Amino acid sequence: MKTLSLLFLFLISATCKETKTVYVCNSEGAKKYHYKSSCRGLSNCQYKILETTLDKAKKDGKTLCGWEK
Ligand SMILES: [Zn+2]
């Protein structure tokens, strides 16, 4: 029973992947999203760093930062 509920939790977290928190720079030219707020790609950000979700960042046309591949 315990194994079963662990598997259930695993499946839930897998399907929730698209709502993962990512970070974007709040500037007009920013086209990237970042998994970590401490990413070196964000250290150049002169504006505010915004927390958003992966799904929303993709809808805004943002792509994964080159430092995080
Ligand atoms: Zn990055």
PDB file of the backbone (N, CA, C, O) and the ligand in Angstrom, with CONECT records:
HET     ZN  A 101       1
ATOM      1  N   MET A   1       0.833  -1.211   0.000  1.00  0.00           N
ATOM      2  CA  MET A   1       0.000   0.000   0.000  1.00  0.00           C
ATOM      3  C   MET A   1       0.863   1.255   0.000  1.00  0.00           C
ATOM      4  O   MET A   1       0.572   2.226  -0.699  1.00  0.00           O
ATOM      5  N   LYS A   2       1.931   1.218   0.799  1.00  0.00           N
ATOM      6  CA  LYS A   2       2.812   2.375   0.871  1.00  0.00           C
ATOM      7  C   LYS A   2       3.487   2.626  -0.486  1.00  0.00           C
ATOM      8  O   LYS A   2       3.611   3.768  -0.929  1.00  0.00           O
ATOM      9  N   THR A   3       3.916   1.545  -1.127  1.00  0.00           N
ATOM     10  CA  THR A   3       4.549   1.652  -2.441  1.00  0.00           C
ATOM     11  C   THR A   3       3.588   2.262  -3.449  1.00  0.00           C
ATOM     12  O   THR A   3       3.975   3.071  -4.291  1.00  0.00           O
ATOM     13  N   LEU A   4       2.338   1.861  -3.348  1.00  0.00           N
ATOM     14  CA  LEU A   4       1.324   2.337  -4.271  1.00  0.00           C
ATOM     15  C   LEU A   4       1.124   3.848  -4.144  1.00  0.00           C
ATOM     16  O   LEU A   4       1.032   4.546  -5.154  1.00  0.00           O
ATOM     17  N   SER A   5       1.056   4.355  -2.915  1.00  0.00           N
ATOM     18  CA  SER A   5       0.835   5.789  -2.735  1.00  0.00           C
ATOM     19  C   SER A   5       2.063   6.593  -3.168  1.00  0.00           C
ATOM     20  O   SER A   5       1.934   7.727  -3.629  1.00  0.00           O
ATOM     21  N   LEU A   6       3.242   6.010  -3.021  1.00  0.00           N
ATOM     22  CA  LEU A   6       4.462   6.674  -3.486  1.00  0.00           C
ATOM     23  C   LEU A   6       4.462   6.796  -5.002  1.00  0.00           C
ATOM     24  O   LEU A   6       4.864   7.815  -5.564  1.00  0.00           O
ATOM     25  N   LEU A   7       3.998   5.721  -5.651  1.00  0.00           N
ATOM     26  CA  LEU A   7       3.905   5.729  -7.109  1.00  0.00           C
ATOM     27  C   LEU A   7       2.904   6.782  -7.556  1.00  0.00           C
ATOM     28  O   LEU A   7       3.123   7.487  -8.542  1.00  0.00           O
ATOM     29  N   PHE A   8       1.815   6.878  -6.829  1.00  0.00           N
ATOM     30  CA  PHE A   8       0.775   7.878  -7.114  1.00  0.00           C
ATOM     31  C   PHE A   8       1.356   9.283  -7.025  1.00  0.00           C
ATOM     32  O   PHE A   8       1.123  10.113  -7.904  1.00  0.00           O
ATOM     33  N   LEU A   9       2.106   9.547  -5.970  1.00  0.00           N
ATOM     34  CA  LEU A   9       2.726  10.861  -5.788  1.00  0.00           C
ATOM     35  C   LEU A   9       3.691  11.167  -6.921  1.00  0.00           C
ATOM     36  O   LEU A   9       3.782  12.303  -7.387  1.00  0.00           O
ATOM     37  N   PHE A  10       4.404  10.148  -7.355  1.00  0.00           N
ATOM     38  CA  PHE A  10       5.353  10.307  -8.450  1.00  0.00           C
ATOM     39  C   PHE A  10       4.635  10.705  -9.731  1.00  0.00           C
ATOM     40  O   PHE A  10       5.088  11.590 -10.458  1.00  0.00           O
ATOM     41  N   LEU A  11       3.503  10.040 -10.003  1.00  0.00           N
ATOM     42  CA  LEU A  11       2.729  10.337 -11.205  1.00  0.00           C
ATOM     43  C   LEU A  11       2.165  11.758 -11.152  1.00  0.00           C
ATOM     44  O   LEU A  11       2.158  12.462 -12.161  1.00  0.00           O
ATOM     45  N   ILE A  12       1.701  12.171  -9.992  1.00  0.00           N
ATOM     46  CA  ILE A  12       1.170  13.528  -9.814  1.00  0.00           C
ATOM     47  C   ILE A  12       2.255  14.555 -10.128  1.00  0.00           C
ATOM     48  O   ILE A  12       2.014  15.502 -10.878  1.00  0.00           O
ATOM     49  N   SER A  13       3.431  14.378  -9.568  1.00  0.00           N
ATOM     50  CA  SER A  13       4.504  15.346  -9.791  1.00  0.00           C
ATOM     51  C   SER A  13       4.953  15.351 -11.249  1.00  0.00           C
ATOM     52  O   SER A  13       5.376  16.386 -11.764  1.00  0.00           O
ATOM     53  N   ALA A  14       4.865  14.201 -11.918  1.00  0.00           N
ATOM     54  CA  ALA A  14       5.249  14.120 -13.326  1.00  0.00           C
ATOM     55  C   ALA A  14       4.278  14.900 -14.197  1.00  0.00           C
ATOM     56  O   ALA A  14       4.695  15.561 -15.148  1.00  0.00           O
ATOM     57  N   THR A  15       3.003  14.834 -13.888  1.00  0.00           N
ATOM     58  CA  THR A  15       2.011  15.540 -14.699  1.00  0.00           C
ATOM     59  C   THR A  15       1.994  17.033 -14.388  1.00  0.00           C
ATOM     60  O   THR A  15       1.480  17.829 -15.175  1.00  0.00           O
ATOM     61  N   CYS A  16       2.549  17.408 -13.256  1.00  0.00           N
ATOM     62  CA  CYS A  16       2.571  18.823 -12.870  1.00  0.00           C
ATOM     63  C   CYS A  16       3.828  19.531 -13.362  1.00  0.00           C
ATOM     64  O   CYS A  16       4.090  20.672 -12.981  1.00  0.00           O
ATOM     65  N   LYS A  17       4.593  18.866 -14.194  1.00  0.00           N
ATOM     66  CA  LYS A  17       5.866  19.398 -14.647  1.00  0.00           C
ATOM     67  C   LYS A  17       5.744  20.775 -15.312  1.00  0.00           C
ATOM     68  O   LYS A  17       6.605  21.637 -15.133  1.00  0.00           O
ATOM     69  N   GLU A  18       4.675  20.969 -16.073  1.00  0.00           N
ATOM     70  CA  GLU A  18       4.503  22.216 -16.813  1.00  0.00           C
ATOM     71  C   GLU A  18       4.202  23.418 -15.915  1.00  0.00           C
ATOM     72  O   GLU A  18       4.282  24.562 -16.364  1.00  0.00           O
ATOM     73  N   THR A  19       3.857  23.165 -14.654  1.00  0.00           N
ATOM     74  CA  THR A  19       3.597  24.282 -13.754  1.00  0.00           C
ATOM     75  C   THR A  19       4.808  24.563 -12.876  1.00  0.00           C
ATOM     76  O   THR A  19       4.726  25.301 -11.894  1.00  0.00           O
ATOM     77  N   LYS A  20       5.931  23.961 -13.246  1.00  0.00           N
ATOM     78  CA  LYS A  20       7.191  24.180 -12.556  1.00  0.00           C
ATOM     79  C   LYS A  20       7.546  25.676 -12.548  1.00  0.00           C
ATOM     80  O   LYS A  20       7.302  26.390 -13.521  1.00  0.00           O
ATOM     81  N   THR A  21       8.108  26.118 -11.464  1.00  0.00           N
ATOM     82  CA  THR A  21       8.489  27.524 -11.356  1.00  0.00           C
ATOM     83  C   THR A  21       9.776  27.802 -12.130  1.00  0.00           C
ATOM     84  O   THR A  21      10.765  27.081 -11.995  1.00  0.00           O
ATOM     85  N   VAL A  22       9.748  28.841 -12.928  1.00  0.00           N
ATOM     86  CA  VAL A  22      10.944  29.291 -13.643  1.00  0.00           C
ATOM     87  C   VAL A  22      11.105  30.791 -13.405  1.00  0.00           C
ATOM     88  O   VAL A  22      10.215  31.435 -12.849  1.00  0.00           O
ATOM     89  N   TYR A  23      12.223  31.334 -13.821  1.00  0.00           N
ATOM     90  CA  TYR A  23      12.514  32.746 -13.599  1.00  0.00           C
ATOM     91  C   TYR A  23      12.780  33.447 -14.915  1.00  0.00           C
ATOM     92  O   TYR A  23      13.497  32.934 -15.775  1.00  0.00           O
ATOM     93  N   VAL A  24      12.197  34.618 -15.062  1.00  0.00           N
ATOM     94  CA  VAL A  24      12.445  35.406 -16.266  1.00  0.00           C
ATOM     95  C   VAL A  24      12.868  36.810 -15.859  1.00  0.00           C
ATOM     96  O   VAL A  24      12.516  37.295 -14.784  1.00  0.00           O
ATOM     97  N   CYS A  25      13.637  37.459 -16.748  1.00  0.00           N
ATOM     98  CA  CYS A  25      14.013  38.835 -16.516  1.00  0.00           C
ATOM     99  C   CYS A  25      12.900  39.730 -17.038  1.00  0.00           C
ATOM    100  O   CYS A  25      12.435  39.552 -18.164  1.00  0.00           O
ATOM    101  N   ASN A  26      12.475  40.681 -16.234  1.00  0.00           N
ATOM    102  CA  ASN A  26      11.364  41.554 -16.620  1.00  0.00           C
ATOM    103  C   ASN A  26      11.844  42.718 -17.489  1.00  0.00           C
ATOM    104  O   ASN A  26      11.663  43.883 -17.135  1.00  0.00           O
ATOM    105  N   SER A  27      12.456  42.392 -18.629  1.00  0.00           N
ATOM    106  CA  SER A  27      12.845  43.429 -19.577  1.00  0.00           C
ATOM    107  C   SER A  27      12.246  43.077 -20.924  1.00  0.00           C
ATOM    108  O   SER A  27      11.929  41.915 -21.176  1.00  0.00           O
ATOM    109  N   GLU A  28      12.086  44.067 -21.796  1.00  0.00           N
ATOM    110  CA  GLU A  28      11.415  43.826 -23.079  1.00  0.00           C
ATOM    111  C   GLU A  28      12.168  42.857 -23.964  1.00  0.00           C
ATOM    112  O   GLU A  28      11.556  42.112 -24.728  1.00  0.00           O
ATOM    113  N   GLY A  29      13.487  42.857 -23.872  1.00  0.00           N
ATOM    114  CA  GLY A  29      14.280  42.000 -24.747  1.00  0.00           C
ATOM    115  C   GLY A  29      14.458  40.580 -24.241  1.00  0.00           C
ATOM    116  O   GLY A  29      15.021  39.740 -24.943  1.00  0.00           O
ATOM    117  N   ALA A  30      13.989  40.304 -23.045  1.00  0.00           N
ATOM    118  CA  ALA A  30      14.219  38.986 -22.448  1.00  0.00           C
ATOM    119  C   ALA A  30      13.401  37.915 -23.158  1.00  0.00           C
ATOM    120  O   ALA A  30      12.176  38.003 -23.239  1.00  0.00           O
ATOM    121  N   LYS A  31      14.101  36.896 -23.675  1.00  0.00           N
ATOM    122  CA  LYS A  31      13.414  35.845 -24.420  1.00  0.00           C
ATOM    123  C   LYS A  31      13.670  34.476 -23.795  1.00  0.00           C
ATOM    124  O   LYS A  31      13.302  33.444 -24.356  1.00  0.00           O
ATOM    125  N   LYS A  32      14.304  34.486 -22.633  1.00  0.00           N
ATOM    126  CA  LYS A  32      14.706  33.231 -22.018  1.00  0.00           C
ATOM    127  C   LYS A  32      14.046  33.039 -20.665  1.00  0.00           C
ATOM    128  O   LYS A  32      13.684  33.992 -19.976  1.00  0.00           O
ATOM    129  N   TYR A  33      13.902  31.766 -20.310  1.00  0.00           N
ATOM    130  CA  TYR A  33      13.492  31.464 -18.945  1.00  0.00           C
ATOM    131  C   TYR A  33      14.586  30.628 -18.290  1.00  0.00           C
ATOM    132  O   TYR A  33      15.386  29.980 -18.965  1.00  0.00           O
ATOM    133  N   HIS A  34      14.599  30.657 -16.986  1.00  0.00           N
ATOM    134  CA  HIS A  34      15.663  30.021 -16.228  1.00  0.00           C
ATOM    135  C   HIS A  34      15.085  29.166 -15.113  1.00  0.00           C
ATOM    136  O   HIS A  34      14.072  29.519 -14.510  1.00  0.00           O
ATOM    137  N   TYR A  35      15.732  28.042 -14.844  1.00  0.00           N
ATOM    138  CA  TYR A  35      15.284  27.155 -13.782  1.00  0.00           C
ATOM    139  C   TYR A  35      15.727  27.664 -12.412  1.00  0.00           C
ATOM    140  O   TYR A  35      15.076  27.396 -11.402  1.00  0.00           O
ATOM    141  N   LYS A  36      16.817  28.386 -12.385  1.00  0.00           N
ATOM    142  CA  LYS A  36      17.354  28.872 -11.114  1.00  0.00           C
ATOM    143  C   LYS A  36      17.444  30.394 -11.130  1.00  0.00           C
ATOM    144  O   LYS A  36      17.850  30.989 -12.128  1.00  0.00           O
ATOM    145  N   SER A  37      17.064  31.012 -10.028  1.00  0.00           N
ATOM    146  CA  SER A  37      17.162  32.472  -9.952  1.00  0.00           C
ATOM    147  C   SER A  37      18.617  32.899  -9.867  1.00  0.00           C
ATOM    148  O   SER A  37      18.945  34.066 -10.083  1.00  0.00           O
ATOM    149  N   SER A  38      19.492  31.942  -9.550  1.00  0.00           N
ATOM    150  CA  SER A  38      20.919  32.249  -9.430  1.00  0.00           C
ATOM    151  C   SER A  38      21.682  31.959 -10.720  1.00  0.00           C
ATOM    152  O   SER A  38      22.911  32.013 -10.743  1.00  0.00           O
ATOM    153  N   CYS A  39      20.949  31.649 -11.797  1.00  0.00           N
ATOM    154  CA  CYS A  39      21.574  31.323 -13.079  1.00  0.00           C
ATOM    155  C   CYS A  39      22.451  32.476 -13.580  1.00  0.00           C
ATOM    156  O   CYS A  39      22.119  33.647 -13.394  1.00  0.00           O
ATOM    157  N   ARG A  40      23.562  32.131 -14.211  1.00  0.00           N
ATOM    158  CA  ARG A  40      24.456  33.195 -14.697  1.00  0.00           C
ATOM    159  C   ARG A  40      23.838  33.983 -15.844  1.00  0.00           C
ATOM    160  O   ARG A  40      24.233  35.120 -16.101  1.00  0.00           O
ATOM    161  N   GLY A  41      22.870  33.385 -16.537  1.00  0.00           N
ATOM    162  CA  GLY A  41      22.144  34.093 -17.579  1.00  0.00           C
ATOM    163  C   GLY A  41      21.284  35.221 -17.008  1.00  0.00           C
ATOM    164  O   GLY A  41      20.989  36.198 -17.697  1.00  0.00           O
ATOM    165  N   LEU A  42      20.892  35.078 -15.757  1.00  0.00           N
ATOM    166  CA  LEU A  42      20.078  36.107 -15.104  1.00  0.00           C
ATOM    167  C   LEU A  42      20.924  37.173 -14.414  1.00  0.00           C
ATOM    168  O   LEU A  42      20.418  38.235 -14.052  1.00  0.00           O
ATOM    169  N   SER A  43      22.184  36.895 -14.236  1.00  0.00           N
ATOM    170  CA  SER A  43      23.038  37.858 -13.538  1.00  0.00           C
ATOM    171  C   SER A  43      23.226  39.127 -14.367  1.00  0.00           C
ATOM    172  O   SER A  43      23.608  40.170 -13.836  1.00  0.00           O
ATOM    173  N   ASN A  44      22.955  39.034 -15.683  1.00  0.00           N
ATOM    174  CA  ASN A  44      23.032  40.216 -16.549  1.00  0.00           C
ATOM    175  C   ASN A  44      21.759  41.048 -16.509  1.00  0.00           C
ATOM    176  O   ASN A  44      21.710  42.150 -17.057  1.00  0.00           O
ATOM    177  N   CYS A  45      20.737  40.521 -15.864  1.00  0.00           N
ATOM    178  CA  CYS A  45      19.437  41.185 -15.863  1.00  0.00           C
ATOM    179  C   CYS A  45      19.493  42.503 -15.083  1.00  0.00           C
ATOM    180  O   CYS A  45      19.823  42.532 -13.897  1.00  0.00           O
ATOM    181  N   GLN A  46      19.159  43.594 -15.787  1.00  0.00           N
ATOM    182  CA  GLN A  46      19.198  44.920 -15.162  1.00  0.00           C
ATOM    183  C   GLN A  46      17.853  45.274 -14.536  1.00  0.00           C
ATOM    184  O   GLN A  46      17.727  46.283 -13.843  1.00  0.00           O
ATOM    185  N   TYR A  47      16.857  44.439 -14.786  1.00  0.00           N
ATOM    186  CA  TYR A  47      15.504  44.714 -14.325  1.00  0.00           C
ATOM    187  C   TYR A  47      15.149  43.755 -13.205  1.00  0.00           C
ATOM    188  O   TYR A  47      16.004  43.102 -12.606  1.00  0.00           O
ATOM    189  N   LYS A  48      13.885  43.702 -12.955  1.00  0.00           N
ATOM    190  CA  LYS A  48      13.405  42.812 -11.898  1.00  0.00           C
ATOM    191  C   LYS A  48      13.352  41.375 -12.407  1.00  0.00           C
ATOM    192  O   LYS A  48      12.991  41.140 -13.560  1.00  0.00           O
ATOM    193  N   ILE A  49      13.707  40.417 -11.562  1.00  0.00           N
ATOM    194  CA  ILE A  49      13.570  39.008 -11.910  1.00  0.00           C
ATOM    195  C   ILE A  49      12.209  38.515 -11.436  1.00  0.00           C
ATOM    196  O   ILE A  49      11.884  38.589 -10.251  1.00  0.00           O
ATOM    197  N   LEU A  50      11.423  38.012 -12.379  1.00  0.00           N
ATOM    198  CA  LEU A  50      10.071  37.568 -12.062  1.00  0.00           C
ATOM    199  C   LEU A  50       9.992  36.061 -11.956  1.00  0.00           C
ATOM    200  O   LEU A  50      10.636  35.333 -12.711  1.00  0.00           O
ATOM    201  N   GLU A  51       9.191  35.604 -11.005  1.00  0.00           N
ATOM    202  CA  GLU A  51       8.909  34.188 -10.875  1.00  0.00           C
ATOM    203  C   GLU A  51       7.659  33.890 -11.699  1.00  0.00           C
ATOM    204  O   GLU A  51       6.655  34.591 -11.579  1.00  0.00           O
ATOM    205  N   THR A  52       7.717  32.862 -12.529  1.00  0.00           N
ATOM    206  CA  THR A  52       6.548  32.482 -13.311  1.00  0.00           C
ATOM    207  C   THR A  52       6.520  30.965 -13.424  1.00  0.00           C
ATOM    208  O   THR A  52       7.315  30.286 -12.774  1.00  0.00           O
ATOM    209  N   THR A  53       5.633  30.431 -14.226  1.00  0.00           N
ATOM    210  CA  THR A  53       5.612  28.978 -14.424  1.00  0.00           C
ATOM    211  C   THR A  53       6.150  28.657 -15.807  1.00  0.00           C
ATOM    212  O   THR A  53       6.118  29.489 -16.713  1.00  0.00           O
ATOM    213  N   LEU A  54       6.640  27.445 -15.952  1.00  0.00           N
ATOM    214  CA  LEU A  54       7.207  26.993 -17.224  1.00  0.00           C
ATOM    215  C   LEU A  54       6.177  27.135 -18.342  1.00  0.00           C
ATOM    216  O   LEU A  54       6.499  27.572 -19.447  1.00  0.00           O
ATOM    217  N   ASP A  55       4.949  26.764 -18.042  1.00  0.00           N
ATOM    218  CA  ASP A  55       3.874  26.823 -19.020  1.00  0.00           C
ATOM    219  C   ASP A  55       3.659  28.251 -19.528  1.00  0.00           C
ATOM    220  O   ASP A  55       3.531  28.480 -20.731  1.00  0.00           O
ATOM    221  N   LYS A  56       3.622  29.194 -18.605  1.00  0.00           N
ATOM    222  CA  LYS A  56       3.387  30.592 -18.949  1.00  0.00           C
ATOM    223  C   LYS A  56       4.576  31.173 -19.727  1.00  0.00           C
ATOM    224  O   LYS A  56       4.392  31.924 -20.685  1.00  0.00           O
ATOM    225  N   ALA A  57       5.776  30.824 -19.312  1.00  0.00           N
ATOM    226  CA  ALA A  57       6.975  31.298 -20.002  1.00  0.00           C
ATOM    227  C   ALA A  57       6.980  30.832 -21.460  1.00  0.00           C
ATOM    228  O   ALA A  57       7.343  31.586 -22.363  1.00  0.00           O
ATOM    229  N   LYS A  58       6.571  29.579 -21.674  1.00  0.00           N
ATOM    230  CA  LYS A  58       6.509  29.046 -23.042  1.00  0.00           C
ATOM    231  C   LYS A  58       5.450  29.752 -23.857  1.00  0.00           C
ATOM    232  O   LYS A  58       5.656  30.036 -25.037  1.00  0.00           O
ATOM    233  N   LYS A  59       4.314  30.039 -23.237  1.00  0.00           N
ATOM    234  CA  LYS A  59       3.244  30.749 -23.939  1.00  0.00           C
ATOM    235  C   LYS A  59       3.673  32.151 -24.330  1.00  0.00           C
ATOM    236  O   LYS A  59       3.217  32.690 -25.339  1.00  0.00           O
ATOM    237  N   ASP A  60       4.552  32.740 -23.528  1.00  0.00           N
ATOM    238  CA  ASP A  60       5.074  34.074 -23.833  1.00  0.00           C
ATOM    239  C   ASP A  60       6.175  34.010 -24.894  1.00  0.00           C
ATOM    240  O   ASP A  60       6.766  35.035 -25.235  1.00  0.00           O
ATOM    241  N   GLY A  61       6.453  32.812 -25.414  1.00  0.00           N
ATOM    242  CA  GLY A  61       7.434  32.636 -26.469  1.00  0.00           C
ATOM    243  C   GLY A  61       8.862  32.569 -25.967  1.00  0.00           C
ATOM    244  O   GLY A  61       9.801  32.731 -26.747  1.00  0.00           O
ATOM    245  N   LYS A  62       9.037  32.335 -24.691  1.00  0.00           N
ATOM    246  CA  LYS A  62      10.386  32.270 -24.129  1.00  0.00           C
ATOM    247  C   LYS A  62      10.971  30.866 -24.292  1.00  0.00           C
ATOM    248  O   LYS A  62      10.250  29.868 -24.294  1.00  0.00           O
ATOM    249  N   THR A  63      12.278  30.819 -24.426  1.00  0.00           N
ATOM    250  CA  THR A  63      12.965  29.538 -24.569  1.00  0.00           C
ATOM    251  C   THR A  63      13.977  29.366 -23.447  1.00  0.00           C
ATOM    252  O   THR A  63      14.387  30.330 -22.800  1.00  0.00           O
ATOM    253  N   LEU A  64      14.367  28.121 -23.234  1.00  0.00           N
ATOM    254  CA  LEU A  64      15.290  27.826 -22.144  1.00  0.00           C
ATOM    255  C   LEU A  64      16.639  28.497 -22.361  1.00  0.00           C
ATOM    256  O   LEU A  64      17.203  28.459 -23.454  1.00  0.00           O
ATOM    257  N   CYS A  65      17.134  29.102 -21.312  1.00  0.00           N
ATOM    258  CA  CYS A  65      18.417  29.777 -21.317  1.00  0.00           C
ATOM    259  C   CYS A  65      19.554  28.836 -21.716  1.00  0.00           C
ATOM    260  O   CYS A  65      19.569  27.676 -21.304  1.00  0.00           O
ATOM    261  N   GLY A  66      20.482  29.313 -22.496  1.00  0.00           N
ATOM    262  CA  GLY A  66      21.568  28.504 -23.013  1.00  0.00           C
ATOM    263  C   GLY A  66      22.521  27.948 -21.969  1.00  0.00           C
ATOM    264  O   GLY A  66      23.246  26.994 -22.251  1.00  0.00           O
ATOM    265  N   TRP A  67      22.538  28.515 -20.782  1.00  0.00           N
ATOM    266  CA  TRP A  67      23.436  28.058 -19.729  1.00  0.00           C
ATOM    267  C   TRP A  67      22.915  26.798 -19.055  1.00  0.00           C
ATOM    268  O   TRP A  67      23.655  26.144 -18.320  1.00  0.00           O
ATOM    269  N   GLU A  68      21.666  26.448 -19.289  1.00  0.00           N
ATOM    270  CA  GLU A  68      21.058  25.377 -18.496  1.00  0.00           C
ATOM    271  C   GLU A  68      20.795  24.087 -19.269  1.00  0.00           C
ATOM    272  O   GLU A  68      19.974  23.269 -18.854  1.00  0.00           O
ATOM    273  N   LYS A  69      21.488  23.905 -20.383  1.00  0.00           N
ATOM    274  CA  LYS A  69      21.246  22.675 -21.150  1.00  0.00           C
ATOM    275  C   LYS A  69      22.154  21.553 -20.731  1.00  0.00           C
ATOM    276  O   LYS A  69      22.073  20.455 -21.281  1.00  0.00           O
TER     277      LYS A  69
HETATM  278 ZN    ZN A 101      19.501  30.617 -17.185  1.00  0.00          ZN2+
END
